Amino acid sequence: MSQTEEKNVIANPLIVLREEFDDWAILFDPDTGNTFSLNPIGVLIWKQLDGHHSLDDIVTIIKEAAADVPSAVTGHVQAFVKNAAGFGLVRCEEHRG
């Protein structure tokens, strides 16, 4: 996935997000039975995967919402999306302005 920051990412609508009391969450894929845990920043990223936000937009949202964001945040978001795509949790499409 090259140039992912220019792509909009869309979460698979079949994936279930269950938020826990401590701001962590679990993703459940009913097709495979796989579950994935998300920390609070992962939850924030997941909620932006609506097709309306580029990865650059998501990085900006993280910087606005969290303190002490590492300088490598863009790479972390790209890795999150790449891993999620590898499990079929998301798909990418070209950014449309």
SVG drawing of the C-alpha trace seen along z (x, -y; Angstrom):
<svg xmlns="http://www.w3.org/2000/svg" viewBox="-22 -20 31 38">
<polyline fill="none" stroke="black" stroke-width="0.4" points="0.0,0.0 2.1,-2.9 1.0,-6.5 -1.6,-5.4 -1.8,-8.9 -3.6,-9.8 -6.1,-7.1 -9.4,-7.0 -9.8,-3.9 -13.2,-2.3 -13.9,0.1 -15.6,3.4 -19.2,2.8 -19.5,6.4 -16.9,5.8 -18.3,5.3 -16.7,2.7 -17.3,3.4 -16.1,0.6 -15.1,1.5 -15.4,-0.6 -11.7,-1.5 -11.7,-3.1 -10.2,0.1 -12.3,2.1 -12.6,5.4 -13.1,5.8 -15.0,9.0 -15.1,10.4 -18.1,12.6 -17.0,14.1 -13.7,15.5 -14.4,15.5 -11.3,13.4 -11.1,10.8 -8.7,7.9 -8.1,5.7 -7.7,1.9 -6.1,-0.5 -7.8,-4.0 -5.8,-5.4 -6.7,-2.3 -10.3,-3.0 -9.9,-6.6 -8.4,-5.5 -11.1,-2.9 -13.8,-5.4 -12.3,-7.6 -12.2,-4.8 -15.5,-6.0 -14.2,-6.8 -14.3,-10.5 -10.9,-10.8 -7.5,-10.3 -4.7,-8.9 -3.3,-12.5 -6.7,-13.6 -6.5,-10.8 -3.0,-11.8 -4.2,-15.3 -7.2,-14.1 -4.8,-12.1 -2.5,-15.1 -5.5,-17.2 -6.9,-14.5 -3.9,-13.1 -0.9,-14.4 2.7,-13.5 2.1,-12.1 5.3,-10.6 6.9,-12.0 6.4,-8.6 2.6,-8.8 2.1,-8.7 4.0,-5.5 2.1,-4.0 -1.3,-4.9 0.0,-3.5 1.0,-0.2 -2.4,0.0 -4.2,-0.3 -1.9,2.1 -2.4,4.7 -6.1,4.1 -6.2,4.5 -4.3,7.7 -7.0,9.1 -9.8,7.9 -11.0,5.4 -10.7,2.3 -10.3,1.4 -8.6,-1.6 -9.8,-3.8 -8.4,-6.9 -8.9,-10.2 -11.5,-12.4 -10.6,-15.8"/>
</svg>
